[in-house]
Each structure stands twice: as structure tokens, then as C-alpha cells.
Amino acid sequence: MPMENQSHMTEFLLLGLTTDPKQQVWLFASFLPMDLVNIVGNSVIIAAIWRDAHLHTPMYFFLSNLSLVDICFSTVIVPQMLLNMLTQRKTVLFTLCLTQMYFFVAFGITDSFLLAAMAFDRYIAICYPLHYTMTMSLRRCLLLVIACWVVSHLHSLVHTVLMGHLSFCGPNVIHHFFCDVQPLLTLSCSDTSVNELLAFTEGSFVIVSPFIFIIISYVYITRAVLRLPSGGGRYKIFSTCGSHLTVVALFYGTIISVYIRPSSTYSVTKNRVVTVIYTVVTPMLNPFIYSLRNKDMKQALSKLTRRTE
């Protein structure tokens, strides 16, 4: 039941995707295998990359980090959602709610930065191939990945601290399946203008800036590829970039539609559906997207399979 007339909430009630028990059974049967495919698929990608010396390159180093983040990203959300469906216990402590929000935002932004780093790697490899080895050295790749993780967690920490200072004294029902920023802000009885301004400005910056960087990178890549005399060479380059562009379209298309807009246009139903795509579906599809059209990954996966037999 909603909790009212309290100075501060100790727990929230997550309504989830639906309150219909029959639909919850169907959703549980759908999301459990999807989550297992995500964890196993991305773990196999990581293992294949680290076991195959031919894949010890910047592109696959970034891909292994992206797979790790995808596992963490969905693990923050899906197990709790499945547990709520299974036990019908939908309450979550305020501190756990903030913790979930912190890691969700942190891993989401890390995903965004890593996709931008992968675009930068392709840009240097295609537009400046003679400088590639020097520019994308192991040390610089490590620093780039560390920066992605550190900046993302600092960004999330700011949002979490500000959220922790808000008062929640009215209804405690969250119309979502996890503790996201916007649903929590709608429940606060404090002035949330600073939080909303930060989410729209600084939040937009850390999401939109990498996206714009990716677009600019691919504009230069396209120009460089179109100058090639060989049609086969063009196809090979575009095919290697196609997987990355597919993931970028799935990730940013859903993220931007949810977060880069005023809170007055917030829609509970639409946001829940779109959020499922980038928290569950996209991480599950990434291993297939990066492996099905990539000969190097196919060979590495084949070697890994033979070793485990």
C-alpha cells in the first residue's frame, strides 16, 4: 500500500511491467532466457577475445569491455525484476533503490563512452592507417577505457547524491520495473528543479556528446571509404563498421527517446517499453551482432569451442 504523511520513505513499491499475474508468468518465461543468453553470450565473447592472440587489438579490447558492461548493465536490473515477479514481493528499500539507480546510470554512461571509443578506433584505423599503431597504443587504450569508467561513475555519483538529499513524503509507488531517475523525481515532495536541470543538461551532454562524436567519426570514415578505388575494399570496411553502427542505433535510439526530453513529456507506459529494449534486448543481441558478420570472431569462437570439447 502507498505510504503517506511520512517525512522520508524507507521503501518503495515497484509496480513492474504489469500487475496481471498471468502476464507476469509469460514475462518471467521470456526475460529469464533472454538474461541467460546475455550473460553467456557476452561471457563467451570476452573469453574468445582474451584466449585468441589475433584478437588482442584495440577494437576487440574495447569490445570485450563493452561485453563486460552489458553483463553488468542488465544484471543491475533483470535479476531483481525476475525475483519480484517470482515472489510477488515488490517493495525495495530506499538505500537499495538508490544503489540500483547509481549502477544503472554508471553502466549506461560507460556503454555510451565505450561505443564512442570504438568509433574513434575505427576512425583512426581507416582514415590514418599508418599512424594507427602509434595512436592506439596499449597504454592509450587502457587510459581511454579507465576514463570511460571513472567519468561514468562520477556522473552517476552526482545524480545519486542529489537524489539522496530529496524528501519523499507522499505515495511510494514507482510505476516502473526498477529505480530510474525520472520515476523517482516524480515521487519527491522536494524541489527537484536542480535534479531535473542537471539530468537534462549534464545528462544530455554525457549521452549526446558521444553520439555526436560517433556521427562525425563515421562521416569522415564514409568520405575515406568512398575514395577507395576498389568496391571490395569498400564492402569489407563497411561490413566491419556495420555491427558497431547497428548497436549504436539500438542503444542511442532508445536512450535518447527516454532521457533527452523535458520531464513534462514523461510517459510511464512508453518509457517502460523502450527501457526494456536497451536494458534487456540490446545487451542480449550484441554478441550476435558482433559475431555473426565478423570472420575473426567466428574463428575465435570456433577455437574456443574446440578447446572446451
Helices and strands as residue ranges (DSSP letters): E 11-14, H 21-51, G 53-55, H 58-75, H 78-87, E 91-93, H 94-127, G 129-131, H 132-135, H 138-164, E 173-174, H 181-187, H 193-226, H 231-259, G 263-265, H 268-276, I 277-281, H 282-292, H 295-308
